[in-house]
Amino acid sequence: MPLPTNLDVEFRPSSTLPNEQPAIIDLCRRVWVHPAFKSSKTVSVYHCKKLMRNPTWWHTNAHDRREHITVRFNLRTERAHIYRDGTFTVNPRRPAKGPMVLKSGGDEDYDTVSELSGEEHDGDE
């Protein structure tokens, strides 16, 4: 089944590693079909500020040692980490139950509800 294409993916900043962006867009669209995110129309992808001399989308931090990208779907207060294999976690600052895998139907197994104080991501907050 083809992935939906009407999700607007914003890269912050858009000039960072443009050759990696198509694969990241594909991962965001794969995760977007999950009921936790489906109502969103936009996703923002944040680069890792800790590595400004060598900016990157893929990184680890103190809260998540597995390589990931950090995103925020609009209409959600939580950030999400998306891993290269297509799994993801919502609200990665909370103790992880393990990465979520997209399941068929309406199965949901995700944490919600945690307000964050800012929009920016600096990699190792």
C-alpha positions as CSV (number, residue, x, y, z in Angstrom):
1,M,0.0,0.0,0.0
2,P,1.5,3.4,-1.0
3,L,2.3,5.9,1.8
4,P,0.1,9.0,2.1
5,T,1.8,12.1,0.7
6,N,-0.2,14.9,2.1
7,L,2.0,15.3,5.3
8,D,4.0,18.5,5.2
9,V,7.5,17.8,6.5
10,E,9.5,20.8,7.8
11,F,13.2,20.5,8.4
12,R,14.7,22.9,10.9
13,P,16.9,24.2,9.4
14,S,16.1,23.1,5.9
15,S,19.7,23.5,4.7
16,T,21.1,20.7,6.8
17,L,22.0,17.5,4.9
18,P,19.4,17.8,2.1
19,N,20.5,14.4,0.6
20,E,19.2,12.7,3.8
21,Q,15.8,14.4,3.8
22,P,14.0,12.1,1.3
23,A,14.6,9.0,3.5
24,I,13.5,11.0,6.6
25,I,10.3,12.1,4.9
26,D,9.6,8.5,4.1
27,L,10.1,7.5,7.8
28,C,7.9,10.3,9.0
29,R,5.1,9.2,6.6
30,R,5.4,5.6,7.8
31,V,5.0,6.7,11.4
32,W,2.3,9.2,10.5
33,V,-0.2,6.5,9.8
34,H,-0.3,5.5,13.5
35,P,-3.4,6.8,15.3
36,A,-1.3,8.8,17.7
37,F,-0.3,11.1,14.8
38,K,-2.9,10.7,12.1
39,S,-4.7,14.0,12.8
40,S,-1.6,16.0,12.3
41,K,-0.9,17.7,8.9
42,T,2.7,18.8,9.6
43,V,5.7,17.3,11.2
44,S,8.9,19.3,12.2
45,V,12.2,17.5,12.1
46,Y,14.9,19.0,14.4
47,H,18.6,18.8,13.8
48,C,21.0,18.2,16.6
49,K,22.3,21.6,17.9
50,K,25.1,20.0,20.0
51,L,26.9,19.2,16.7
52,M,26.7,22.6,15.1
53,R,30.1,22.3,13.5
54,N,28.9,19.1,11.9
55,P,25.1,19.3,12.0
56,T,23.1,16.1,11.7
57,W,19.6,14.8,11.8
58,W,20.5,11.4,13.3
59,H,21.8,11.5,16.8
60,T,21.7,10.0,20.3
61,N,21.3,11.8,23.6
62,A,21.2,11.2,27.4
63,H,17.6,10.1,27.3
64,D,17.9,7.9,24.3
65,R,21.1,6.1,23.4
66,R,19.6,4.6,20.2
67,E,20.3,6.6,17.0
68,H,17.1,8.6,16.1
69,I,15.7,11.7,14.6
70,T,13.6,14.0,16.8
71,V,10.3,15.2,15.4
72,R,7.1,16.9,16.6
73,F,3.8,16.3,14.8
74,N,1.5,19.4,15.0
75,L,-1.5,19.0,17.3
76,R,0.8,17.1,19.7
77,T,2.7,18.5,22.7
78,E,5.2,15.6,22.8
79,R,8.2,15.1,20.7
80,A,8.8,11.7,19.1
81,H,12.0,9.8,18.3
82,I,11.9,7.9,15.0
83,Y,14.5,5.2,14.5
84,R,16.1,4.0,11.3
85,D,14.1,0.8,11.3
86,G,10.7,2.7,11.4
87,T,9.9,2.2,15.1
88,F,9.4,5.2,17.3
89,T,8.8,6.4,20.8
90,V,6.5,9.2,21.9
91,N,7.6,11.5,24.8
92,P,11.1,10.1,24.9
93,R,12.0,11.9,28.2
94,R,9.8,9.4,30.1
95,P,11.1,5.9,31.0
96,A,10.7,3.9,27.8
97,K,8.4,1.0,27.5
98,G,10.4,0.1,24.4
99,P,10.1,1.3,20.9
100,M,6.6,1.2,19.3
101,V,6.1,-0.7,16.2
102,L,3.2,0.1,13.8
103,K,0.5,-2.6,14.1
104,S,-2.4,-3.3,11.9
105,G,-5.8,-1.9,12.8
106,G,-6.4,0.5,15.6
107,D,-3.9,-1.0,18.1
108,E,-2.4,1.7,20.2
109,D,0.4,1.5,22.8
110,Y,1.8,4.9,23.4
111,D,2.4,7.4,26.1
112,T,0.8,10.8,25.8
113,V,0.4,13.9,27.9
114,S,3.6,15.8,28.8
115,E,3.9,19.5,28.1
116,L,7.3,20.6,26.9
117,S,8.6,24.1,27.6
118,G,10.1,24.8,24.2
119,E,10.1,23.9,20.5
120,E,13.8,23.7,20.0
121,H,15.8,20.5,20.3
122,D,19.4,20.6,21.2
123,G,20.2,16.9,21.2
124,D,21.1,16.3,24.8
125,E,18.7,18.4,26.9
